[in-house]
Structure formats: structure tokens, C-alpha cells
Amino acid sequence: MHKELIRKLFSCLLGTMFTLGCCFLFEAKTIPTQGATEEGIPLPIIMYHNVRNEGNKGLGDYVITDQQLEKDLAFLKEKGYNAVVGQDLVDYVQGLKELPEKPVFLTFDDGYESFIATVYPLLQKYGMKATVNIIGEYTDLYSQSVPKHLDYAHLNWSEVGELYASPLVEIGNHTYDLHEVKGEDGRKGANIKKGEAFEDYKKVLTDDVTKLQEKMREHLYQSARVFAYPYGFYSQESEKILKGLGFDVTLTCEEGINLITKDNECLYGLKRYNRPYRAETEAFFKNIGME
């Protein structure tokens, strides 16, 4: 196996082992999520990562079980929540359609293969939509002949294409090769480095994100409209660049309920609640005001 391929696979495995995802703590919220207000329509966004079988090792803040996910979807269904994706939000803001009662946005970062093996069948069972934000480098890697295991493997392009064809799944951009943190003075995800000139940063981010957009057009015939920040690191500079690249929705790792209005600016810097393994379904949703 080529040395570069080995390096990428090893990097991928390390990223999975430590599964940092985002860096914000889960805490109680009291913002109501039911019914439109004068300020806008409340929208909770739930952030998932990998999903493994019950009893599996590696469960934690960013890895839950298939049983937990099914309980989550069953709870949302029972409570009358309706899953939406980024395109639904864009259509609402542009006046093309209304949002359903009690909307909720389900996102799955990193593009693990467990999405097609475990998550997608559950979405079909409960009639829920979700957005999976893929990392281009890993999608390319797992489209080659490399060792794969459901616990850590990522979706390949064939699987991404199958999911894209479903009305229940939206594909988002999670950068091509910026899903890492390079030390104290290095780049943190897709964010600008301290002291970095804007034009230099713009080229780095544009080149990386555009590479994945072009890969999507090659394999899916359409690029992503949703961008999820790796590890939640973002800035005014990154938002400006992504808007210029045509993204309509950006997702952070800050926690809170979003208010969706007819102003397209409300779709940038959206907040999400990370779903950790340690929380029971009802307790998790109650803690963020979803009852």
C-alpha cells in the first residue's frame, strides 16, 4: 500500500478513536421550542456523529448506540416533531414553502459508514430526514481498497450517491482536508490562524472547500448548500468566505435554539446540541426544552 494512503488511513483511525467532533459542553437550556414567536420559528438542531451497536467499546460524547438513536427518533415522532434539512430552511426563507409544525434539524457529522448501515434504515422507519456532513478526504480514502470496519469506516462515494438519491438525506460539506487541530499555534479546523492574513486564509479555505464541492458535482451532479464547521471553530472571516462560495447554511457547535425568520442571515452560524452517549433520551430532550 502506498505510504501516503497508509498515512491517511492512520490519520483517519486516530481521528475516529478520539472522536473530538466539537468542543462545547452539554448544559441545561430553558428556551421554549414549541410554536412560532414574534422573533421567529424556534429550531433545535441535534448533532450526532458515529453510531455503534450496544455493548460496543468507544461510546462517549460523540458516539452513541443504535438503540439510543432509535429511542431519540421514536421520542421525536411521539412528541410531534418534524425533521427538516437545510434545503427546507432555505426554501422557507426564500418564500417557497412553509416549515412544518415543531421542526427539528438532525445532523450527522463526519460521514461515518454507520450512517448508511444504521442511521438511514431508522430514518426510513420513522419517516425522518437528516443531513450527513462528509469529510472529502475520508470519502475519497474509503472509495479505495482499504481496510474497513463499521466502527470507524467512512462513507465512500457510491454510498454517498445512494444516500443523495433519497428524499430523506441531504449531503453537507465538512471540508475536504481541514478536519483536524494542528497544535496551539496551528490551524483549528477551518478557522483562521492567529495573525494570518485574510487573503492567505481565504485561499486556504476556498481551495479546500471548493475541492469537495467539485468532488460532489463530479459524483452527485450537485454541490452542497450546507457547511458544518469541523470542531465548531468559526469566525467572521470564515462566514464571509463561505457566503461568497454560495453556501446558504452554516452549522457551528455552539449550543442553543435557533430562531428562523425570513432573513437569510438567520441561517448562518446555526447552533446545535451535541447528543452524548451518557444522556438518556427523555432527559436529553427535556434538558434542551424539547418535551
N, C-alpha and C positions, 0 to 999 in steps of 0.2 A: 504493500500500500504506500502511496506517495507520502513523503514526510509532511507536506502541507495538509493533506487530508487527515493524517493522524493527529496533527496539531489541532485542527478544527474540531475533530471528534472529541478529543480530550478536553478542549475548552468547553464544548457543549455539555459533556458529562459533569464537569466541575460546576458549571452554572446550574445544572439540574440538582446536584447534590446539595448545594447551599440555598437554592431557590429563594433569592432575595426578593424578587418581584418589586415591591415598593417598601418605603421606609417609614410609614406612618402607623401609629398605634390605633387599635380599635378602642373607642370610648363611647360612652352613652351620649345620645342625642335626643332632643325633645322636639325637633321641628316636625309639625304635622305633615303627612304626605297624602292625605285624602282630600280631594276636591280642589278646583281651581280657586285662586285668590286674586285680589286686585293686582298683585305683583306678578302673577303668572301661574303656570301649572306646575305643581311640585313633581319632581322626577328623581327618585332614588336610583342610583346606579350601583350594581353589585359587581365586584371584581373577583373573579376566580382565576386560578392558574391551572395546576395539574389535578387530576382526579385518579385515585387508585382504589384498589379493592380493599374492603375492610380487613384489618389484621396485617396490612402491608406496612413495611418499615418506611420511614421518611415522611410520615404525616406531620403536619405542623401548620404554621401560619399561612403557608401558600400551597399546601397540598391537603385536600380533603378526600373523603371516601365517596364511592358511588352511591352508597346508601344515604349519606348526608345530602348529596346533591338531589337525589330523588325526593327526600323529605322537604328540601327547600322548594322544589318545583311544585310539589303537592300542596304545600302551605300557601304559596303564592296563588295557585289556582283556586284553592278553597276560599281565600280571602278576596277574590275578585280582581286580582292584579292582571294586567295585560302587558305582555312583553313587547317592547318596541326595539328598533335598531336605529343606527344613525340616520339612515335614509328617511325613516319615518319622521324624525325630528326636523330634518332639512325640508321635507315636504310640508310640514306644519308651518314652519317659519315662512316659507315661500307662498303660503296660502293655497297649497294644492290639495291638502287633506286635513282632517281633524285628528287629534290624538285620541286614543280610546280612554275610557274611564280608568282611573288608577293605573297609569302607565308605570312600568319598571323596565330598566335597561340592564340586560345581563351581558357582561363582557368576560371573555376568557383570554388572558394574555399569554404570549409566547408560542402558541400554536402547537401544543403537545398532541401527539397521536391519540392520546386518550380522548380527545375531543370527538374524533370520528368513531372511535370504538365504544365509548361510554356515554359521552355527553349528547351526541346527536340522536341516538335512539331514545334518550329520555326527553329531549326536546320534542321529538315526534309523538311520544306517548302523551305528553301533557299539552301539546299544541303551543309551545313557547318558541320565541325567536331568541337568537343570541348573536353577538359579534365576536369572532375569534381574530385576535390581532397577531399576525405571524411575524417572525424574525426571518428575513430573507436568506441570510447566510445558512441558517439551520434547515430551512426548507430546501435549499439547494443541496446541502450536505446529505440529507436523508432521501434525496431523489437519486443518490448514487448507491452503489453496492457497499453499504457499511453495516456493521453490527447494529441490530435494533432490538429494543425491549420496550414493552408498553409502558414501563415505569418512567422511562426517560426519553424515548424517541420523540421526534417532532414530525409533523405532517410533511409529506412530500407533495410535489406539485400535482400529481394525479389525484391525491386525496383532497387537496385544496380545491381543485377543479370540480370534484364531485360535490363538495360542500357548497361551493359557489352556485351550483345549479339548483340548490334547494331554496325555496322561498323562506325557509326558517333561519338561514345562515347568511351573515354578512361578513366579508373579509376586510380586516383593517390592517394598517401599516404600523409595525412596531420597530421600524428601522431595518436596514439591511445588515449592518455590522457595527451598531453602536450600543448594543445591549451588554454593557459592561461598565465597571467603575475602575478607572486607572489611577489609583493612589490618591493621596491628599491633594497634590497639585495637578493631577491629570484630569482628563475629561470624565465627567459623571453622566453616563447615559448620553442623551442627545443635547445636553446643555452646553452653553458657552463656558469656556475656561476663564479663570480669573486672569485679567489682563490681556485677553485675546482680542485682537482687532476684529471688528464686526465683519468686515469683508472676508477675512480669513475664515471666520466661523461660518459665515453664510455659505462659502464654498464647500466646507466640510459637510454641513448638514444637507445642503442641496444635493451634492453628489451622492451621498448615502441614500437619502430618501428617494431621490429620483431613480436610483438603480433598482430599488424594489418596485417602484411604480412601473418602471419599464418591464420588469420581470412579470408583473401582474398582467400588463397589457399583452405580453407575449403568450402567457398561459391561460388567462381568463378573458382576454379581449377588453378588459376594463380595469382601470386603476382604482385605488381605494380613496374614499372620501373621508374616512375616519383615521385619525392618527392617535396612537397611545404612547405616551412618554415612557421610555424604559426607566424603571425605578422611580418614576414620578418627578424626575428633575426637569424643570422647565423655567423659562424666563420670558421677559418681554421680547427679547431678541428672537427666541425660538418661535414664539407665537407669530411675530411679524413675518418671519421667513415661511412658515407653514401656510399662512394665509395666502402669501404670494404664490405658493406652489399649488394652490387650488383646493386645499383641504377645507372642509366645511365644519368638521367636528374634531376637537382635540380633547383627550382624556388624561387627567392627572391622577395622582394617588392621594390628594388631599381628601379629607372626609367631610361630607355634608350633603344636604339635599339641594338639588338644583331647581331653579325656577325658570321654566321655559316660556318665553314670550315670542312675539312676532319679530323681535330684533335678532338678526343672525349672530350678533356678537354674544348672545347668551349661550351659544353652542361651543364656544372656545373656553378652554380651561375647566371643563366639567369635572366635578368632584365624584369620587367613588368610594364605596365602603368595601374594604377587603374582607373576604369571608374566610376566617381561620378555622382550623380543624377543632380547636378546643371549645368552640361555642355550639350549644345545641340550637337547632333550627328556630324554635319559637323564641328563645332567649335572644338570639342574634337579631331577628327582625324586630322584636319588641324594643330592643335597645336602640334601634335607629328610627323608632316611631312608626314602624310598619306593622299594624295589627288588623 
